[in-house]
């Protein structure tokens, strides 16, 4: 699976917010969007606004590729009920994102590495696939040998809170998904307009 290796600070400045929750806020020293005339912005068309919403969503979940996002949308489209809600649920319940929400990592990128390097257990079994879909009742935990890692201790002791649809057990380095989250429960660092993203994908895929 491909992994984003570009400048994360540049992405954050594009949206004008510390979208990845990094300890060193990239907005403190360079608050303007990237580019020579970053402070100057033209009024966006409806297409441009929808495109920006999609790009924000991809960034929040660890710079997902276009093909990954389209795949989730097509899966959501086949399910009965609200497509936008199913779409958001699948993104939010990716294993790497749940690891991040449980505070095992300080950023979504750190969570991706923990999963890819085999530090994460799902119901006691190692799962190293970042896109693995976590279901209600599943227990996510850290391998015994991984629990002394400094970066994990720092993340667990951070002030960031765990969402209501998850329960965390700091002493046992574990957590559980209690129920499928609703979009309004998802702690996105910036407002996301899901219907507009779905409408964009419906007309471009």
Buried (B, 14 or more C-beta within 10 A) or exposed (E): EEEBEEEBBEBBBBBEBBBBBBEEBBBEEEEEBEEEEEEEEEEEEEEEBBBBBBBBBBBBBBBBEEEBBBBBBEBBBEEEEBBBBBBBBBBBBBBBBBBBBBBBBBBBBBBBBBBBEEBBBBEEEEBEBBBBEBEEEBBBBBEEEBBEBEBBEBBBEEEEEBBEBBBBEEEEBBBBBEEBBEBEBBBBBBEBBBEBBBBBBEEEE
